[in-house]
Every structure is written in structure tokens, then in C-alpha cells.
């Protein structure tokens, strides 16, 4: 395998003023200067796919690289900021929920004191188990309510037999715990769309493949151009996005997420 990029690919990248905008400079330089064997192997595989088609090799490479470079630049300038802004807003929402829960808990406790002192009502609170059952009856949709009654209600009734509710956490206790947990934040799952994880894969790939598919539909690219391995695709993304932590599992996760959307 050659240690250099395919001739047509190198020619397009080298003539950056003709094919790319100034903002694309960092991405073009990474692609042009990269000596990684996995990346070079992936480009030679793409070159082989192009050669099997009936169109112009130079034109196909130019279109493909323009899409790859532009999508990579879009990610670096826009999507990364979009995800970061969303994460900041998410943290603000958690803090707001914690503050609201704390206020609600204090209001319930104040109502309980008034009710107890003046005999308006024995308690302004209710048993958490009853709250769950009533929520299923009055708030849940029909499917959820049916499943609750069919699978859970009996277990709840059995669980509360013999329980002295005065020793069980009341609703303010539960709301206080909600306030505490939301104030601490939540661990972000590994497949969440964060700048560190899915942001670099999902946002990029969804846009990238959408553009590629469109070019294939209008016959500007051969349908087999990206018939490369998942590892080779990961090698390309490492360089184009400038992130060496991208691995084949990230590509697999993206493809799996797309399958779920189609179901």
C-alpha cells in the first residue's frame, strides 16, 4: 500500500484555493499532511471504488472531498458550539428544577402546619404509594394505566400491607430528595450528544451522509464510493474532525442509532 494519498485526491486537496473556502484550511491541511496508514488505506479504498465507476475520477474526488471538508468545518464551527450551548441550558434546567422542588416542598410543609394547627385537614400530604396509584389512574395514558393495573398495582397493594406510614417518607421528603439530586446534576450517558461523544459522530455523520446520499441520487457520485469498512471510516473521521479518540465503536453506535430511527 502506498504511503501517499491517491493522486487525484492529493491534487484536489493541494489546489485548496480552487476547491475550498479559507475557513476550511485546517481540515484540508490535516487531510493533506496526514501520514497515518489507516487513513491512507481508507482513501485508497475509496479511490478503488471510484475507479470502478464510469464517471470522472477527478470530478468524483473533488465532490467527495468538498463534502467531507465542508461538513468537518461545519462541525468544528457550528455543531460543537450548538451542543455546548445545549449542555449549558441543560445544566440551567436542572438547577431550576432543584430550586422549584425546594420551594414546593416548603409550601407543602407550611400547608401541613396550618392544617394540623387549625384542624382544616389532618394532613395536606398523602401517602407516596397512594400518589403512585392515583397518578396511574388520573394522569397516565390508557396503555400505561392498563400495564400498571395489570402488572404493578397488586404488588403495590401487597407492599403497603402492615406498613406504618408515619415512618415512611412523606411527599415533602421525596420532593426534597428530588431537589437534592437535581442540584447535584446527572451523569451524562456514553451515547449522549455531547461534544466529547456523539457530537463528533452523530451530528457530523447525519449531515455528511445526507449530502453524500443526495449526490448519489442525482448521479454526481457513484453509489459505491463509501463501500469501506467501519474501521476505515473511523480512520477518516479521526483526521477530518481532528479527534484521535474516534474509534470504530463510535461508527457502529451511529449506524445503530440510524437503524432505530427507521424502525
Residue pairs with C-beta under 8 A, 6 or more apart in sequence:
1 37
1 40
1 41
1 44
2 40
2 44
3 35
3 37
3 40
4 10
4 40
5 13
5 31
5 32
5 40
5 43
6 43
6 44
6 46
6 47
6 61
8 47
8 50
8 57
8 58
8 61
9 43
9 46
9 47
9 61
9 65
10 32
11 58
11 61
12 19
12 58
12 61
12 62
12 65
13 19
13 28
13 31
13 32
13 65
14 32
16 24
16 25
16 28
19 62
19 65
19 66
20 28
20 66
20 69
20 70
21 70
21 73
23 73
23 77
24 69
24 70
24 72
24 73
26 73
26 76
26 242
27 69
27 72
27 73
27 76
27 240
27 242
28 69
30 239
30 240
30 242
31 65
31 68
31 69
31 239
31 240
34 40
34 239
36 235
36 238
36 239
38 231
38 232
38 235
39 235
39 236
39 238
39 239
41 232
41 235
42 228
42 232
42 233
42 235
42 236
43 236
45 228
45 229
45 232
46 64
46 225
46 226
46 228
47 57
47 61
49 222
49 224
49 225
49 226
49 227
49 228
50 57
50 60
50 61
50 222
50 225
51 57
52 222
52 224
53 60
53 222
53 224
53 225
55 222
60 221
60 222
60 225
63 215
63 220
63 221
64 212
64 221
64 225
67 208
67 211
67 212
67 215
68 208
68 236
68 240
69 240
71 204
71 207
71 208
71 211
71 240
72 204
72 240
72 241
72 242
74 207
75 199
75 200
75 203
75 204
75 207
75 241
76 241
76 242
79 199
79 203
79 204
80 195
80 199
80 200
82 203
83 193
83 194
83 195
83 199
83 203
84 195
86 193
87 194
87 195
91 185
94 182
94 183
94 185
94 186
95 182
95 183
97 178
97 182
98 178
98 179
98 180
98 182
98 183
99 179
101 175
101 176
101 178
101 179
101 182
102 175
102 176
102 179
104 175
105 172
105 175
105 176
105 179
108 124
108 125
108 171
108 172
108 175
109 172
111 124
112 123
112 124
112 125
112 172
114 120
114 124
115 121
115 122
115 123
115 124
116 122
116 123
125 170
125 171
125 172
126 134
126 171
127 160
127 165
127 168
128 168
128 169
128 170
128 171
128 174
129 156
129 159
129 160
131 171
132 156
133 153
133 156
136 144
136 145
136 148
136 149
136 152
136 153
137 145
140 148
169 177
188 194
190 197
191 197
191 198
191 253
191 257
192 198
193 199
193 202
193 203
197 250
198 253
198 254
200 237
200 241
200 243
200 246
200 250
201 237
201 246
201 250
201 251
201 253
201 254
202 254
202 257
204 237
204 241
205 251
205 254
212 221
212 225
212 226
215 221
216 222
216 223
216 225
226 233
228 236
230 248
230 251
230 252
230 255
231 248
233 251
234 246
234 247
234 248
234 250
234 251
237 243
237 246
237 250
237 251
238 244
238 246
